[in-house]
């Protein structure tokens, strides 16, 4: 009896389901149009229905999203562990290198202290630094100069070194109460005793009003390498030894020239440094270029 009833239900439902499958797309369109019309006529009713549908679906979405969030958190945790492991290994290597440098520095410090005690070494006086802004060039007897907003009231004096963040750019040649003039190392009147870093050859850096001053008075048959750094030698008492000046670059004529560490065409701020060299002004006055 039950089998007969189920068979009759199936025979009745089959045509209905076929019609639904055949016309479900137009029915959906009609339902959408009906919802639009209801929303146009009574928007509050549609919003209320939408809110209730959202409230009904949100718990289901919350439950379904929890596994995905847990998986994402677990992946992020393992990724963080991997990054921490790599960072820890890098820090161990860096720490080992720093310990090696520390041991080398301590050994050199002890050796330096021993040598200083043997030579009765007298430390250099503490340098004083005055920073000024470059305001231009007002013209004068020198070609490559700049005017700096620091003068005698700030402790600036003739012969003091002028440096930028990269290296030596010149020396103070004129001092006023509120400003001073700096003669650049590229000026025709600039002459600076220098030494080459690798070969330890001594020379004189001579400006010729070009961007790259010349290396003059090099020993005969001396080999100068391109890119070799140039420092002040300290001879003549104008500058202390070891101030960076530039790097060697062969000129178009084959003569060695020096590319300054600083871009002298883009100077904005200058540090005027007093290294406590007592003979600096006397040496400056003794130079023929300064007298001119």
C-alpha positions as CSV (number, residue, x, y, z in Angstrom):
1,X,0.0,0.0,0.0
2,X,2.8,2.3,0.9
3,X,4.7,1.5,-2.3
4,X,1.6,2.3,-4.3
5,X,1.1,5.7,-2.6
6,X,4.8,6.6,-3.1
7,X,4.6,5.6,-6.7
8,X,1.5,7.8,-7.2
9,X,3.3,10.8,-5.5
10,X,6.3,10.3,-7.7
11,X,4.1,10.3,-10.8
12,X,2.4,13.5,-9.7
13,X,5.6,15.3,-8.7
14,X,7.6,14.4,-11.8
15,X,5.6,16.7,-14.2
16,X,5.6,19.5,-11.6
17,X,9.4,19.3,-11.1
18,X,9.8,19.2,-14.9
19,X,7.8,22.4,-15.2
20,X,9.8,24.0,-12.4
21,X,13.1,23.1,-14.1
22,X,11.7,24.4,-17.4
23,X,10.5,27.8,-16.1
24,X,12.7,28.4,-13.1
25,X,14.8,31.1,-14.8
26,X,11.7,33.2,-15.8
27,X,10.4,32.6,-12.3
28,X,13.6,34.0,-10.8
29,X,13.3,37.0,-13.1
30,X,9.7,37.6,-12.0
31,X,10.8,37.2,-8.3
32,X,13.5,39.8,-8.8
33,X,11.1,42.2,-10.5
34,X,8.7,41.7,-7.7
35,X,11.3,42.4,-5.1
36,X,12.3,45.5,-6.9
37,X,8.8,46.7,-7.0
38,X,8.3,45.9,-3.3
39,X,11.5,47.7,-2.5
40,X,10.4,50.7,-4.5
41,X,6.9,50.8,-2.9
42,X,8.0,49.8,0.7
43,X,11.8,50.2,1.1
44,X,11.6,49.6,4.9
45,X,10.1,46.2,4.4
46,X,12.9,45.1,2.1
47,X,15.6,46.5,4.4
48,X,14.0,44.7,7.3
49,X,13.9,41.4,5.3
50,X,17.5,41.9,4.3
51,X,18.5,42.5,7.9
52,X,16.8,39.4,9.1
53,X,18.4,37.4,6.3
54,X,21.8,38.8,7.3
55,X,21.1,38.0,11.0
56,X,20.1,34.5,10.0
57,X,23.1,33.8,7.8
58,X,25.8,35.6,9.9
59,X,26.1,32.8,12.5
60,X,26.6,30.2,9.7
61,X,29.2,32.4,8.0
62,X,30.9,32.9,11.4
63,X,31.1,29.2,12.0
64,X,32.4,28.5,8.5
65,X,35.0,31.3,8.7
66,X,36.6,30.0,11.9
67,X,38.5,27.1,10.4
68,X,39.8,29.4,7.6
69,X,40.9,31.9,10.1
70,X,42.5,29.3,12.3
71,X,44.4,27.9,9.3
72,X,45.5,31.4,8.3
73,X,46.7,32.1,11.9
74,X,48.6,28.8,12.0
75,X,50.3,29.6,8.6
76,X,51.3,33.1,9.8
77,X,52.6,31.6,13.1
78,X,54.8,29.1,11.2
79,X,56.0,31.8,8.8
80,X,56.9,34.0,11.8
81,X,58.8,31.0,13.3
82,X,60.7,30.6,10.1
83,X,61.6,34.3,9.9
84,X,62.7,34.3,13.5
85,X,64.9,31.3,12.9
86,X,66.6,33.0,9.9
87,X,67.0,36.2,11.8
88,X,68.5,34.4,14.8
89,X,71.0,32.7,12.5
90,X,71.9,36.0,10.9
91,X,72.3,37.6,14.3
92,X,74.6,34.8,15.5
93,X,76.8,35.2,12.5
94,X,76.9,39.0,12.9
95,X,77.6,38.6,16.6
96,X,80.6,36.3,15.8
97,X,82.0,38.8,13.4
98,X,81.6,41.7,15.9
99,X,83.4,39.6,18.5
100,X,86.3,39.1,16.1
101,X,86.4,42.8,15.4
102,X,86.2,43.6,19.1
103,X,89.2,41.3,19.8
104,X,91.1,43.0,17.0
105,X,90.3,46.4,18.2
106,X,91.3,45.6,21.8
107,X,94.6,44.2,20.5
108,X,95.3,47.3,18.4
109,X,94.3,49.6,21.2
110,X,96.8,47.9,23.5
111,X,99.5,48.0,20.9
112,X,98.8,51.6,20.1
113,X,99.0,52.5,23.8
114,X,102.3,50.8,24.1
115,X,103.7,52.6,21.1
116,X,102.5,56.0,22.3
117,X,104.2,55.4,25.7
118,X,107.4,54.7,23.9
119,X,107.2,57.8,21.7
120,X,106.0,60.1,24.5
121,X,102.9,60.8,22.4
122,X,101.1,64.1,22.9
123,X,97.5,63.9,21.9
124,X,96.1,66.5,19.5
125,X,94.0,69.3,21.1
126,X,90.2,68.8,20.8
127,X,88.8,70.2,17.6
128,X,86.1,72.8,17.7
129,X,83.5,72.9,15.0
130,X,81.4,75.8,13.7
131,X,78.7,75.1,11.1
132,X,77.6,77.7,8.6
133,X,75.4,78.0,5.6
134,X,76.8,78.7,2.2
135,X,75.2,81.9,0.9
136,X,77.2,82.3,-2.4
137,X,80.2,84.2,-3.6
138,X,80.5,87.9,-3.6
139,X,83.5,88.0,-5.9
140,X,87.1,89.1,-5.2
141,X,90.7,88.2,-5.9
142,X,89.9,84.4,-5.7
143,X,87.9,82.5,-8.3
144,X,86.7,79.4,-6.4
145,X,85.4,80.6,-3.1
146,X,82.2,80.5,-1.1
147,X,80.8,82.8,1.6
148,X,79.7,81.1,4.8
149,X,77.4,82.6,7.5
150,X,80.0,82.1,10.3
151,X,82.5,84.7,11.4
152,X,84.8,86.0,14.1
153,X,81.9,86.1,16.7
154,X,81.6,82.3,16.2
155,X,85.3,81.7,16.7
156,X,86.3,81.4,13.0
157,X,89.8,82.4,12.2
158,X,92.0,82.5,9.1
159,X,93.6,79.2,8.1
160,X,91.0,77.0,9.7
161,X,89.9,74.0,7.7
162,X,86.5,73.9,5.9
163,X,84.9,70.5,5.5
164,X,81.6,69.0,4.3
165,X,80.2,65.7,5.4
166,X,82.5,63.9,2.9
167,X,85.8,65.6,3.3
168,X,88.0,68.7,3.0
169,X,86.7,71.4,0.7
170,X,89.1,74.3,1.5
171,X,90.3,76.8,4.1
172,X,89.2,80.1,5.5
173,X,91.0,83.1,3.9
174,X,88.9,86.0,5.0
175,X,87.0,86.6,8.2
176,X,84.4,89.1,9.0
177,X,82.3,89.6,12.1
178,X,79.3,87.7,10.8
179,X,80.7,85.8,7.8
180,X,83.8,84.4,6.3
181,X,85.2,83.4,2.9
182,X,86.4,79.9,2.2
183,X,89.0,79.2,-0.5
184,X,88.1,75.9,-2.2
185,X,90.7,73.3,-3.0
186,X,90.0,73.8,-6.7
187,X,91.1,77.4,-6.7
188,X,94.2,78.4,-8.6
189,X,95.8,79.7,-5.3
190,X,95.1,76.5,-3.3
191,X,98.1,74.4,-2.4
192,X,97.7,71.5,0.0
193,X,100.3,68.9,1.0
194,X,98.7,65.4,0.6
195,X,99.6,61.7,0.8
196,X,98.3,58.8,-1.2
197,X,96.6,56.1,0.9
198,X,98.1,52.9,-0.6
199,X,101.4,53.9,-2.1
200,X,102.1,56.5,0.7
201,X,103.5,58.9,-2.0
202,X,103.6,62.5,-0.9
203,X,102.5,65.2,-3.3
204,X,101.0,68.7,-3.4
205,X,97.3,69.2,-4.4
206,X,97.3,72.2,-6.7
207,X,94.1,73.8,-7.8
208,X,93.8,75.2,-11.4
209,X,90.2,76.5,-11.3
210,X,88.9,73.2,-12.7
211,X,86.7,70.7,-11.0
212,X,89.5,68.3,-10.4
213,X,92.8,69.7,-9.0
214,X,96.2,68.4,-10.0
215,X,98.6,66.2,-8.1
216,X,102.0,67.8,-8.4
217,X,105.5,67.2,-7.1
218,X,105.1,63.5,-7.2
219,X,108.4,61.5,-7.1
220,X,109.8,60.5,-10.5
221,X,108.4,57.2,-11.9
222,X,105.9,57.0,-9.1
223,X,102.9,54.8,-9.8
224,X,99.5,56.3,-9.0
225,X,96.4,54.0,-9.0
226,X,93.0,55.1,-10.2
227,X,90.6,55.4,-7.3
228,X,93.4,55.7,-4.7
229,X,92.3,57.9,-1.9
230,X,94.1,61.1,-1.0
231,X,94.5,62.6,2.5
232,X,96.2,65.6,3.9
233,X,99.8,64.8,5.0
234,X,100.1,67.5,7.7
235,X,103.2,69.0,6.3
236,X,103.5,72.8,6.5
237,X,101.2,73.0,9.5
238,X,98.2,74.1,7.6
239,X,96.0,71.0,8.2
240,X,96.4,68.0,10.5
241,X,97.2,64.7,8.8
242,X,94.5,62.3,7.7
243,X,91.8,64.6,6.5
244,X,90.1,63.0,3.4
245,X,90.4,65.1,0.3
246,X,89.4,63.0,-2.7
247,X,90.3,60.1,-5.1
248,X,92.8,59.9,-7.9
249,X,91.5,60.1,-11.4
250,X,93.7,60.3,-14.5
251,X,93.1,63.5,-16.5
252,X,92.6,63.8,-20.2
253,X,96.2,64.8,-20.6
254,X,97.4,61.7,-18.5
255,X,98.3,63.8,-15.5
256,X,96.9,62.6,-12.2
257,X,94.0,64.6,-10.8
258,X,91.9,64.3,-7.7
259,X,88.1,64.1,-7.7
260,X,87.0,65.8,-4.4
261,X,85.0,63.8,-1.9
262,X,82.4,66.5,-1.8
263,X,80.5,68.0,-4.7
264,X,81.8,71.5,-4.5
265,X,79.1,72.8,-6.9
266,X,76.3,71.8,-4.5
267,X,77.5,73.0,-1.1
268,X,74.8,74.0,1.2
269,X,76.4,73.8,4.7
270,X,80.0,73.8,5.7
271,X,81.8,72.9,8.9
272,X,84.7,75.2,9.8
273,X,87.0,73.2,12.1
274,X,89.7,74.5,14.4
275,X,92.2,71.7,14.9
276,X,94.4,73.8,17.1
277,X,97.3,73.9,14.5
278,X,99.2,76.9,15.8
279,X,101.3,77.4,12.6
280,X,98.3,77.4,10.3
281,X,98.0,81.1,9.8
282,X,101.7,81.6,9.5
283,X,101.9,78.9,6.8
284,X,99.0,80.5,5.0
285,X,100.6,83.9,5.0
286,X,103.8,82.3,3.7
287,X,102.2,80.9,0.6
288,X,102.6,83.0,-2.5
289,X,99.0,82.3,-3.7
290,X,97.5,83.7,-0.5
291,X,99.7,86.8,-0.7
292,X,98.4,87.5,-4.2
